[in-house]
Amino acid sequence: MYVLASAAAGVALPLHAQDVAPTPQSSASRDEQDLPITIRAEEISGRPDRQINLERNVELTRGQTRLSADSACYLRVEDQVTATGNVNMWRFGDRYKGDELQLNLETGKGYVLRPEYRLQLNNAQGNASRIDFLGEDVALVRDGTYSTCEGPDPDWYLKSSTLRLDSGRDVGLAGKTVIYFKDVPIIGTPALSFSLSGARRSGWLAPTVGFGSKGKAEVMVPYYFNIAPNRDLTFYPRMMFDRGLQLGATGRYLGVTDLGAYNGETHVEGLRKDRVTGENRWRVDSVHTQALGPGWSYGWNLHGASDDEYPSDFSRTVAASAERQLLREVRTDFVGQFWNLSARAQNYQVLQDPAAVDDPRLEVPRPYDRLPQINFHAGRYDVKGFDWAVDAEAVSFWHPKLLRGNRAVAVAQVSYPIVRPGWFVTPKVISHHTKYDLDRANGYTGPTKLSRSLNTFSLDSGLVFEREASLFGNGVTQTLEPRMFYVRTPYKDQSLFPNFDTGRAGFNYAQLFSENRYVGLDRVSDANQLTAAVVSRYIQTDGAERLRLAFGQRIYFDEPRVRLPGEPVHQSRSDVLLAASGRISETWSFDSGVQYDATGSNLYSSNLSTQWRPAPMKVLNAEYRYQRGSFRNVDLSGQWPLSSRWYGVGRVSYALRSYSVGSLEPGKGKLLESLIGLEYKADCWVFRFGAQRFVTAAQNTSTPIFFQLELNGLSRLGSGSPLDAFNKAVPGYQQLTSNVGRP
């Protein structure tokens, strides 16, 4: 055995992902320059200062580089080794096995003949006729294969005439490449690039072949531009055989200037001369946020489409197809230590339901434009025991068909919280001041100057009791938290006031403790009312809440007289709210609520949802929702293994009773949304396929069909976005694998 002290540089073998900055591997390579070389063999001859010949059971080691072979020759001056017969080389966990190897330990250059290789980083492997090491970070694989599958007969692999693996730039470049699945060629390309570590790289993404929202065939072949670490652009050519060629692009960016950070994303797509409609079709979405200085920022949120039916014709998701009010907004904000100021200009493009032409009741309402809107807020907590806040707003409302005008609002409030162990009392006073300056437009003949000043007093109080208890055999702390909330606001006639942005608040537990039963500033509800509620919670020793039970009701001492147009007369008592939610075991959780009409002695609304999640990749969800005169829906969804490798995914959302617009008479049941999918998980790939059906308009439905082959460590091939569909449709869905590289 020889131990040779040498200053020669070690070699950093080239099949590791590395950043632009020095990586642990390259640093380790430099550290090995001063390490000695250890040589073992059954027969050693030659001159130790120049050439060493090694025969039988040869081993050569320097640091994390180790070589074994039947015979080898090491040249001391050149720092080069040549080995033949059963050659094996290990470098930072990577392994190369071949018939013959030559490697210069100083420059990293050399070759391996008829090699097999395995990479530690992504568990990739392959073979070739020859690998040339062009340096410490670059290798050229000739007539080779690449796969992340285990075993000598991988399920999928790519075969390339040349494969350049550059770990310094973290990129693989292949020429004349064919991807095989089950030994069947599925994709061929004259060139292919991919990241060795899964990082972002410029190049063609996997093509998408499938069926669009109307069930017609289409092909999309995206190209990704990795412009900079903080900027990229994806180009989407999409050939729809029934409509034509649609071109789209998405650009993303973020960065920092001397004034502050910024980020944004813009997507544009267009189709010239749609073969179905004969018109040019397009869609634009852009968001941006940027700091202009300490506490000062601006941004925009802009969306637009060429026509009303664009979401129905081109959207692939439920959310996108249902988007009918497209926001256009530009804003700026300034934030101080105890105050903030914002200004924005906002309007909407409304995409009408095509069925509204025959049934005006289906018309999508157009919100008011705010041109502009200015908001101011200031407030502090615990100023000598007092909390105070001031909110002010000035808005100019515009609508092509409805009343227009300006509104100025100022709301000041002060409270004095008294909080002690086991109880609290919080008195509060709120002062509302509002002025309107209305235009005589669109047939308006009423007063143009209106004002309102109202003061509100509220008193919030509660107790907290605790005791040791047991829940399902486990020790917990149970609380009992009664709460009383009183509100007094005098009546003021507001029947002549416009309604620009105000609606009745949803009746829920949080709204029970609100001073105003309206959302918006056009109405201030008169009130002489008391809310009584009680909550009981079961808390584990680690602080996790296992169960929550709640009850609440509002009692009106005086019947509220302020109402919105069409709002029913209020009753002396509000509906009763009952709620229960929690995680009753490690696998079961539920949420429920009931709104009971105490005056009419009947149920107004209810909901019950439960989830069973006994193990990873196993989840079942069930939900029932009911509201009198509006809907009665059932929603079932889940993900479940059907065998050791097959998994099923599904969802059904069904309206047990459907109500037409303007009618309280229930009609027949109606399927609102459905999804069915299957997934097959192998060791190094996953196959998904399925179909989804959802309503895009009153008389239109969309039925996208998707399939996808995910090759671990390489790419996803197929049509549509099944993972997005599964995640949004099934609460608790888990992806079968997350080790996916980016082409």
Buried (B, 14 or more C-beta within 10 A) or exposed (E): EBEBEBEBBBBBBBBBBBEEEEBEBBEBBEEBBEBBBBBBBEEBEBEEEEBBBBBEBBBBBBBBBBBBBBBBBBBBEBBBBBBBEBBBBBBBEBBBBBBBBBBBBBBBBBBBBBBBBBBBBBBBBBBBEBBBBBBBBBBBBBEBBBBBBEEEEBBBBBBBBBBBBBBBBBBBBBEEBBBBBEEEEEBEBEEBBBBBBBBBBBBBBBBBBBBBBBEEBBBBBBBBBBBEEEEBBBBBBBBBEEBBEBBBBBBBBEEEEEEBEBBBEBBBBBBEEBEEBEEEBBBBBBBBBBBBEEBBBBBBBBBBBBBBBBBBBBBBBBEBBBBBEBBBBBBBBBBEEEBBBBBBBBBBBBBBBBBBEEBEEBBBEBBBBBEBBBBBBBBEEEEEEEBBBBBBBBBBBBBEEBBBBBBBBBBBBBBBBEEEEEEBBBBBEBBBBBBBEBBEBEEBEEEEEBEBEBBBBBBBBBEBEEEEBEBEEEEBBBBBBBBBBBBBBEBBEBEEBBBBBBEBBEBEBEBBBBBBBBBBBBBBBBBBBBBBBBBBBBBBEEEEBBBBBBBBBBBBEEEBBBBBEEEEEBBEBBBBBBBBBBBBEEEEBBBBBBBBBBEEEEBBBBBBBBBBBEEEBBBBBBBBBBBBEEBBBBBBBBBBBEEEBEBBBBBBBBBBBBBEEEEEEBEEBEEBBBBBBBBBBBEBBBBBBBBBBBBBBBEBBBBBBBBBBBBBBBBBBBBBBBBEBBBBBBBBBBEBBEEBBBB
